[in-house]
Amino acid sequence: MELRHLRYFTKVAELLSFVRAAEALGIAQPPLSMQIKQLEAELNVQLFDRRTRSIQLTIAGQTFLQEARAILLHVDQATRATQKVDQGYVGRLTLGIHNSFANTHLPGLVAQFHRQFPDVQLEFREVTVAQELELLQNHQIDVVFHRSATVYQNEKNFNYLPLIEEDFVLVLHEHHPLAVRATVPLAALKDEFLILPDLDLLPFIVK
């Protein structure tokens, strides 16, 4: 017995006509009748009462119709579920995050993601720059949000996608010579002492 037998039988049972069922299925009527007879022979039961001009389901046929519909529905659900997993609409996604990104842009991105992929479970893992490459390589995280692509530019096994553009802000004492400028080039800071987070925690590479 094959799924096509169940589909053929179900269509004939719903329309109670081999001719109309054949038209709906896009096949010729004689092969359809033969498929139904093969199904009856395999089951060793008569599914249709053909003694009248309008065929009718036998009691056995009524029972088999319920079971056939349930099987076809389950196959359809299994097919859709499998396709959704393959397309990334179901499953788990592990994100590597840094504090600076988690406290700013991440909540909005997560909300948007949940609207588009409600069946994907997100797992968050706080990582440092030193950790994230190894975790990505070992498939312990799937995605990492990084403030600079510098660390990945020479990595052939990774792809990166720009999401947001941001400006650097320089905080100076009001009497500092550079404080009067609207913008400050990086070259002007080469002899300055800067206060920065620990480079192991900083979410970009400073050269």
C-alpha positions as CSV (number, residue, x, y, z in Angstrom):
1,M,0.0,0.0,0.0
2,E,1.3,3.4,-0.9
3,L,0.2,6.9,-0.1
4,R,-1.2,7.4,-3.5
5,H,-3.6,4.6,-2.8
6,L,-4.9,6.5,0.2
7,R,-5.2,9.7,-1.7
8,Y,-7.0,8.0,-4.6
9,F,-9.4,6.3,-2.2
10,T,-10.0,9.4,-0.2
11,K,-10.9,11.4,-3.3
12,V,-13.3,8.8,-4.6
13,A,-14.9,8.4,-1.2
14,E,-15.4,12.2,-0.9
15,L,-16.9,12.6,-4.4
16,L,-18.5,9.2,-4.6
17,S,-17.6,9.1,-8.3
18,F,-14.7,7.5,-10.1
19,V,-15.1,9.9,-13.1
20,R,-15.1,13.1,-11.0
21,A,-12.3,11.8,-8.8
22,A,-10.2,11.0,-11.8
23,E,-10.7,14.5,-13.1
24,A,-9.8,16.0,-9.8
25,L,-6.7,13.9,-9.5
26,G,-5.7,14.5,-13.1
27,I,-5.6,10.8,-14.1
28,A,-7.7,8.6,-16.3
29,Q,-10.6,6.9,-14.8
30,P,-9.7,3.2,-15.7
31,P,-6.3,3.4,-13.9
32,L,-8.0,4.9,-10.9
33,S,-10.5,2.1,-10.7
34,M,-7.7,-0.4,-11.0
35,Q,-5.8,1.2,-8.1
36,I,-8.9,1.1,-5.9
37,K,-9.4,-2.6,-6.8
38,Q,-5.8,-3.3,-5.9
39,L,-6.3,-1.5,-2.6
40,E,-9.4,-3.6,-1.8
41,A,-7.5,-6.8,-2.8
42,E,-4.7,-5.9,-0.5
43,L,-7.0,-5.1,2.4
44,N,-9.2,-8.1,1.5
45,V,-12.3,-5.9,2.0
46,Q,-14.8,-4.2,-0.2
47,L,-14.6,-0.4,0.3
48,F,-17.3,0.6,-2.2
49,D,-20.7,-0.7,-2.9
50,R,-20.9,-0.6,-6.7
51,R,-24.3,-2.3,-7.1
52,T,-26.1,1.0,-7.6
53,R,-25.5,3.7,-10.2
54,S,-24.1,6.0,-7.5
55,I,-21.4,4.2,-5.6
56,Q,-21.5,4.2,-1.8
57,L,-19.0,3.5,0.9
58,T,-19.4,0.2,2.7
59,I,-19.1,0.2,6.5
60,A,-15.6,-1.0,6.1
61,G,-15.0,1.8,3.6
62,Q,-16.3,4.4,6.1
63,T,-13.9,3.1,8.8
64,F,-11.0,3.1,6.3
65,L,-11.8,6.6,5.2
66,Q,-11.4,7.9,8.7
67,E,-8.1,6.2,9.1
68,A,-6.8,7.2,5.6
69,R,-7.6,10.8,6.4
70,A,-5.8,10.6,9.7
71,I,-2.7,9.1,8.0
72,L,-2.7,11.7,5.2
73,L,-3.1,14.5,7.7
74,H,-0.2,13.2,9.8
75,V,2.0,12.9,6.7
76,D,1.1,16.4,5.6
77,Q,1.9,17.7,9.1
78,A,5.2,15.8,9.2
79,T,6.1,17.2,5.8
80,R,5.4,20.8,6.8
81,A,7.3,20.4,10.1
82,T,10.3,18.9,8.4
83,Q,10.3,21.7,5.8
84,K,10.1,24.3,8.5
85,V,13.0,22.8,10.3
86,D,15.0,22.7,7.1
87,Q,14.2,26.3,6.3
88,G,15.2,27.4,9.8
89,Y,11.6,28.2,11.1
90,V,11.8,25.7,13.9
91,G,14.7,24.8,16.3
92,R,17.2,26.5,18.5
93,L,19.6,29.3,17.9
94,T,22.5,30.1,20.3
95,L,23.7,33.7,20.3
96,G,27.0,34.9,21.6
97,I,26.5,38.4,23.0
98,H,28.5,41.2,24.6
99,N,27.2,43.4,27.4
100,S,27.4,46.6,25.3
101,F,25.2,45.1,22.5
102,A,22.9,43.3,24.9
103,N,22.0,46.5,26.7
104,T,21.4,48.5,23.5
105,H,20.3,47.0,20.2
106,L,19.7,43.3,21.2
107,P,16.2,43.7,22.7
108,G,14.7,45.2,19.6
109,L,16.3,42.6,17.3
110,V,15.1,39.8,19.5
111,A,11.5,41.1,19.5
112,Q,11.6,41.3,15.7
113,F,13.1,37.8,15.4
114,H,10.4,36.3,17.6
115,R,7.7,37.9,15.4
116,Q,9.2,36.4,12.3
117,F,10.3,33.0,13.8
118,P,8.0,32.3,16.7
119,D,9.0,28.6,16.8
120,V,12.7,29.2,17.1
121,Q,14.1,29.1,20.6
122,L,16.8,31.6,21.3
123,E,19.6,30.8,23.8
124,F,21.9,33.6,24.9
125,R,25.5,33.2,25.9
126,E,27.7,36.0,27.1
127,V,31.2,35.7,25.5
128,T,34.4,37.6,25.2
129,V,36.2,38.4,21.9
130,A,38.8,35.8,22.8
131,Q,36.1,33.1,23.3
132,E,33.8,33.7,20.4
133,L,36.0,32.5,17.6
134,E,36.6,29.2,19.3
135,L,32.9,28.8,20.2
136,L,31.9,29.5,16.6
137,Q,34.4,27.1,15.2
138,N,33.2,24.4,17.6
139,H,29.6,25.1,16.8
140,Q,28.8,25.9,20.4
141,I,27.3,29.2,19.3
142,D,25.6,29.9,16.0
143,V,25.7,33.7,15.8
144,V,27.7,36.4,17.5
145,F,27.0,40.2,17.5
146,H,30.3,42.0,17.2
147,R,30.9,45.8,16.9
148,S,33.7,45.3,14.3
149,A,34.2,42.9,11.5
150,T,38.0,43.2,11.8
151,V,38.4,39.9,13.7
152,Y,36.5,38.0,10.9
153,Q,37.9,39.6,7.8
154,N,40.6,36.9,7.4
155,E,38.4,34.0,8.5
156,K,37.2,32.1,5.4
157,N,34.8,29.8,7.4
158,F,32.7,32.7,8.7
159,N,30.3,35.2,7.1
160,Y,29.5,38.5,8.6
161,L,26.7,41.0,7.8
162,P,26.6,44.6,8.8
163,L,23.5,45.4,10.8
164,I,23.9,48.8,12.4
165,E,26.3,51.8,11.9
166,E,27.4,53.7,15.0
167,D,29.6,56.7,15.8
168,F,32.4,56.7,18.4
169,V,32.0,59.2,21.1
170,L,35.1,60.8,22.7
171,V,34.6,62.1,26.3
172,L,37.1,64.9,27.1
173,H,37.6,67.4,29.9
174,E,36.0,70.7,28.9
175,H,39.4,72.4,29.0
176,H,41.1,69.8,26.8
177,P,42.5,71.3,23.6
178,L,40.5,68.9,21.5
179,A,37.2,69.6,23.3
180,V,36.4,72.5,21.0
181,R,36.3,70.3,17.9
182,A,33.0,68.8,16.6
183,T,34.8,65.7,15.4
184,V,38.2,64.4,16.3
185,P,40.3,62.2,14.0
186,L,41.9,59.1,15.5
187,A,45.4,60.4,14.5
188,A,44.9,63.3,16.9
189,L,44.6,60.8,19.8
190,K,47.9,58.9,19.2
191,D,49.7,60.6,22.1
192,E,46.7,60.7,24.5
193,F,46.1,58.4,27.4
194,L,42.7,56.7,26.9
195,I,40.5,55.0,29.4
196,L,39.2,51.8,27.9
197,P,37.7,48.5,29.1
198,D,39.8,45.4,29.4
199,L,40.7,44.4,25.8
200,D,39.5,40.8,26.6
201,L,36.0,42.3,27.2
202,L,36.0,45.0,24.6
203,P,33.7,43.9,21.7
204,F,36.1,45.0,18.9
205,I,39.8,44.7,18.2
206,V,41.9,47.8,18.8
207,K,45.1,48.0,16.7
